[in-house]
Amino acid sequence: MLSKLRKCFLAILIMLALVSSALAPNEKKGANWPSFRGQYARGIGGNFSTPVSWNIDNSKNIKWMTPIPGLGHSSPIIWGNRIFVTTAISGKEDPELKVGLYGSIKPVDDETAHQWKVYCLDKNSGKILWEKLAHKGIPKVKRHPKSTHANSTPATDGKYVVAFFGSEGLYCYDMKGKLIWKTDFGILDSGFFVDPSAQWGFASSPVIHDGVVVVQCDVLSFAFLAALDIKTGKEIWRSPREDVPTWSTPTIHVGSQRTQIIVNGFKHVGGYDFKTGKELWKIKEGGDIPVPTPVVAHDMVFINSAHGKLSPIYAIKLSAKGDISLQAGNTSNEYIAWSVRRGGAYLQTPLVYGEYLYNLRGNGSLTCYRAKTGELVYQEKLGDMASFSASGIAADGKLYFSGENGDIFVVKAGPDFEVLSTNSMQDICMATPAVSEGVLFFRTHHFLAAVSDQ
């Protein structure tokens, strides 16, 4: 009897050890932020306390700050105790970066040789663990003055890290920085379709799911959506897209009936079968320069855009199939639960946190809707003269919105608008922040910073 009890106890210990090993450290809930805006682009941190205020001058709640050379609007990503970020280093000492609200479409003329790099840092100390030169050369396309040559956020699954530099290629590394494979898609020109001379740079980020890398390449010629094997870089399928250039990142949704890739677009918003690339549903027209990433919540996908005549917000049921485009004058149909004709954001991905959808526009106008119904809750302004490009994130009952001038607005989540604090990073802030285990990570013009009250 005693022997049987010992064996049973030993079996329980082994099972607990296996579970602990499986969860720690890399699978700890709230630790990983594997791609743009975290898991499935939701932008929501785990159940950890996050700071309301901080101060760079006296280092209040500043855990560390590490300089990152070059220009990059790519966001940081996190797996376990490692944080990854990309950059493009110009041959010029002070390359042009012009932020704020303006309408110039002329690209930057910089024909110097650039270095495209991937950095891996220790999440706890900010120490650079490794840096890898992915490519060196003169950029194959130009960029907008407000843009960089490293806009695409990398992605990781804990075994591999993929970094996309547009026309300079897609690169896959292991977690120690060893190059596993690289792929050249040729020239990916994301210029303005009305005036192709206005080259603005590539920005769509890769996403990883179930051993597959998905890339959305909406460009001036031969646009496509593609899936690649993460171990080899071999192309699994490629679906042509009849659309103008876009800068949106695709979203993966795993449902009980199907796994689909959801993409934003102008002529072609839609869903694709994850395994085959076959189109599942589509909707036509929106803002003609789509940037925001689709977000899934409450059994719906929320998609917005803004530029040109239209700036819609769509709440689309995940069961959508076929052409679900709205008839003239309608705001809903069988598959579109609700929509707003004007009010979508030009650059920012929407944030769904709890029962509410928060939509921030470039001029600081923050609109809150009830996510399930589209009922307007409030519309308020962040900052007097602030402009915004980064998308918001949420954690611990708070919303974090980054102004281009470096002011971070902390807003109370819920139906009542309240700005809890405004904190300056004292640097240009164009990248969407990340959060891991209660620590906020801000990528600015010159550095990567960790902010924590723990």
N, C-alpha and C positions, 0 to 999 in steps of 0.2 A: 504493500500500500504506500509506504514511504517512498519507495523507488518510483512509483507512478506519479506521486505528487511532485517529486523532484524533476522528473522529465517534463511534467506539465508546466512547472514554474520556469524551467529552462527554455521551453518552447515560447512562453510568453515573453521572456526577456529578449530572445532572438527576434521575435516579431516587433517588439517595441524598438529595438535597435535598428531594424530595417526601415521602419516607418520614420524614425528620427533621421536616419541617414538619407532617406528619400526627400525629406523636407528641408534639411539644413545643409549648407546655408543658402543654397541658390533658389530653393523653392519656398522660402519663408514668405508667408503672405504679406504683401505690402512692400517687399524688398525690391522686386524687379520692375523695371520700366523699359520694356524691350524694344520699343520702336517709337515713332512720332506720337506724342501724347499718351504714351504708355500702352497697356494691353488694349487692343482693338480701338485705339485712338480715343478712348473714353475720357482721358484727362483727369482721372480720379485716383487719389492716393488711398492707402490703406487706413486702418483704424489706429492711427497714431496721432498724438498731439503735434500740431505744427505752430510755428511762431506767428504772432500778430505783428510784432515790430522788431526792427533791428537797426543798427547804425554802423556804417563803415568807419566813420571818424574815430569812434571809441571802441570799435570791434565788438559792440554788443550783439550777441547771438550770431556773430560771424565765425563759422567753424574754420574755414580756410578760404584762400583765394589764390588761384594758380594762373599765371599768365599763359595765354594761348596765342601764338603768333599768327599773322595773316588775317584774312577775312573769312567769316563763315556764319551763316544764319541757321545752320543745322542745329538741331536740339541735342542735348546730351541724352544718352540712353544708359541703362543700368542693369547689371546682372550680378547678383550676389554683392561682393565688395568691390566690383570693378565698374568704372564709368568710362564711356567711350564718346568721343567727339571728333568731328572732321574739320579741316580748314584748307584754304587755298592761299598760298603765300606768293604775292606778286613780286616781280623784280623791282618794282618801285618802292621807295622808302616809305611813302605815305600815300597809298592808293585811295582814290576817291570813294567816299561813301557819304551820300547825301540823303538824310532822312527828313521826315516832316510831310506835310500835305502839299503836293504840287503835281503838275500834270505833264511834265516833260517826258517824251518817249525816246529821246536820243540815247543810245547806249554809250558806255564808257569806252574810250579808245586806249587800250592798254595792250600793246604788242610785246610786252616783256615776257620772258620765260617764267612760268609759275611752277610751284611745287604743291601737289595735292597730297595731304597727309592725314593719317588716322592716328589719334592719340588714345592711349589707355591709361587711366589714372586710378589710384587707390581711392575708393569712395570715402574712407574715413579720414585720410590725411591730405588728400589732394596731390600726393606725390605722383609724378609721371612714371609709370611702370614700363611703358614702351611707346615708341613712336615709329611709324612706318611710312616711307615715301611710296605712295601708290603710283604716281605719274609725275613726270617733269616735262614741260614744253610750253609753247605758246598756245593759249586757249583757242580751241577750234571754233568757238562762237563767242560773241561779246556778251556783256552783262548790262543790266540796268544800273544806273548810279545808286539805286537803293538796294541793289541785289549784290550777291557774291557768286563766286564760282564753286562754293561749297554750301548750297542751300539744302540739299537732300539729307535728311536725318538718317543715320545708319540704323541697322536692326540686328538683333541677336536672338538666338534660341538657347543660349548657355553653352553651346558647343562651337558655334560659328558666329562671326561678325561680318556683315556685308555692308559695304560702303559704296554709294552710287554717286559718281561725279559726271553724270550726263554724257556728253560727247567724249569725255576722257575715260569712260568705262565703268564697269561694275566689278568690284573686288571682294573676294571672300577670304577671310583670315580665320585661323583658330584662335582660341582665347589667349594664347601666348604670343600672338602676332605673326605666326607663320602664314605666308601666302599659300592658300589652297588652290585657288583658281581665279582667273579674271576673264571678263567677256567684253568685247568691243562691239557696241551696237551701231557704230558709225556716227555720223553727224546727227545729233538730236537738237534741232533748231527750234527753240520755243519762242520764236519771234511773234510780233503782233500780226495777226492774219490780215489786218487792214493795210499795214505797212510793213512788209517783211524786213525792211532795212533796220527796223527797231528790234534788234536782238536783245533779249532780256535775261537769258540764262535758264537752265533747267532747275526744277525744284521738287518734282514728285519723289517721294521717298519709297524705298523698298519695304515690303512686309514679309514676314516669315510665318508659315503655318504648316504643320505636319510634314516637315522636311522639304518644303517647297518655298522658293523665293518668288514673290509676285512683283512685277514692275509695270507701271502704267506710263507709257511713252506717247503722250498726245503732242505731236509736233507738226511742223508745217507740211512735211511729206511723209507718207507711209506710217501714220500713227498706229499704235498697236498696244495690246495688253498681252503679257507673256508670263509663263510659269517656268521656272528652272529648278532642277534638282540641286539642293543645297550642298550635297556632297561633291558633285562633279561640275556643276555649272551647265550641264547639258539641258537644252531646251526641251521641255515636255510638250508644250503647245504654245501657239501664238494666234491671237485673234485680232484681225485688222479692225481698226476703229475709224469711222468716218466722222471725224471731228476736227476742230481747229485746236491750236495749242492750249493746253491747260496746265495747271501747276498743282493739282490736287493729288493726294496720296490715297490709294485704294484702301478699303476696309474689308476685313474678313468677318463673316458671320457664320457661326456654326449652329445650325438648327436641327430639330429632330428629323426633319424630312430631307433637308439639303444643306450643303455648305456652299455659300455664295460669296463672290467677290463683288463688292459694291463700289461703283466709281462715279465721281462727279464729272460734269461735262457741260458744254453749251448745246451742241446739236444732239448729244447722246449721253444723258445720265442713264445709268442702268445697272443691272445685276447680271453676273456671269457664273456659270457652273464652275466650281473650284477644280473639279477633276478634268473637265474637258475643254473649258473655255467657251462653251456654247452660251449664247445670249439667253437669258431667262425673262428679262423685262427691260423696258426702256421708257424714258420720258424725254420729250423734245423741249429745247430752249430754256434759257434762264439768263443769268448774267453772261456776257460773251467772253469774259476772261475768268473762268472758274478757278478758284484756289482752295476754298475750304474742303476739308475731308468729311465724308459721310460718317455719321455717328448713330449707333444702334442703341435703343432703350425702349422699354415699354412695348415690346413687340413691333416696333416701328423703326424705320431708318429716317433720320433727319438730315436733310440736304439743303444747303443754301448757296447763293452766289449773288454777285452784284457787279454790274458794269453794263453800259449801254442802256437800252430801254427798260430792261427788267432787273429786278432784285428780289427773287422769290425765296420763300422758305417752304419746303415740302415735308410733310409727315406721311411717309409711305409705309403701308403694311408689308411685312416681311413675306407675305404670301403672294405678292404681286407676280403677275405673269403677262406676257405680251406687251403691246403698246398701251401704256396707261396715261398717256398725255391728256390733259384736261381740255374739255370743250370750251369754246369761247364763253366767258362770263361765269364759268363754274370755278369753285374753290375746292371741291371735293368730288370723288367718284368712288367706284367700287374698291379701289386700292389706295387711293389718296385720302387719308383720314381728315386732314385739314391742310390748308395752305394759306400763305400770305403773299399777295402779288408784289408788294414793295416793302422792303424792310430787311432783306438779307444782307449779309456781310460780304465785302469784296475779298478780304484776305483771311479773316479769322474763322476757324472751325468752331461750330456751336458747342456749348457745354450743357449737358443734361445731368443734373445733380438732384437726386430725389425726385420730387414731382414736378420740377421746374426746368424749363429750357432757357438758358441765358444766351443772348445773341449780342455780341459786342461789335460795333462798327468802327471804322478807322478814325472817325472824329471823336470817339469816346462815348458815343451814345450806347447805353446798355439797356436792352429790352428784355424783360422777363415774361415768359408765357407759361401757362399750364401745359405741360408737355403732351398730355393725353388729348386735350381739347383745342388747344390753340388760343385759349382765352388770354387776353392781354392783362398782365398783373401790374406792371409798371414800366415806365421808360424814363431813365434818368441819365445824367451826364457825369462822366468821370473826368475830373480835371477841367480847368478853364480853357487851356490852349493845347492840351495834350493830343498827340496823334498815336495810333496804335497799329501794329502789324502782327504781333505775336498773338497766339490763341490762349484763352484762359484755361486754368486748371483748378481743381477743387480738392480740399482735404479738411477733415476735422471741422465741418460746418462752416468753412470759409472758402471764398473764391479769390483767386489771385490773378490779376490782370496787369501785364507789363506794358508800360508806356515806352515809346521809342526813345524818350529822353532819359530813361532809366528809373523813372518813378514807378514803383510797384504798388498798386492799389489793392488793399485787402478789404473785401466786401463780405458782409454777413450773408450767408445763404438763407433763402426763404423768401416769403412774399413781401417782406418789408425791407425796403432799400436802406442800407446803412453802411457807410464807409468806416471801417474799424480803424484803419491807419493808412498812411502813405509813406513808403520807405524808398529812399533814393539809393540806387546802385552806383551813382556817380559815373555813369558810362552809358553809351548807346546800348539799348536792349531791343533787339529785333527777334531773337529766338524764343520759342515757346519753352518755358521752364519744365523741369522734371521734379518728382518727389519720390523719396524712398525712405521708409521707416521713420517718417516724421521730419526728414531733412529736405529742405528745398534747394534745388540746384539751378542757378541762373547763369546762362551763357551770355556774356556781353561782348562788346566790340573787342575788348582787350583781354578778358580773363574768364575763367570759370570759377564760380563761387558757391560755397555750401553755407546755408543759413539754417540754424537750429537753436531752439531754446532748451535742448536737453543737456 
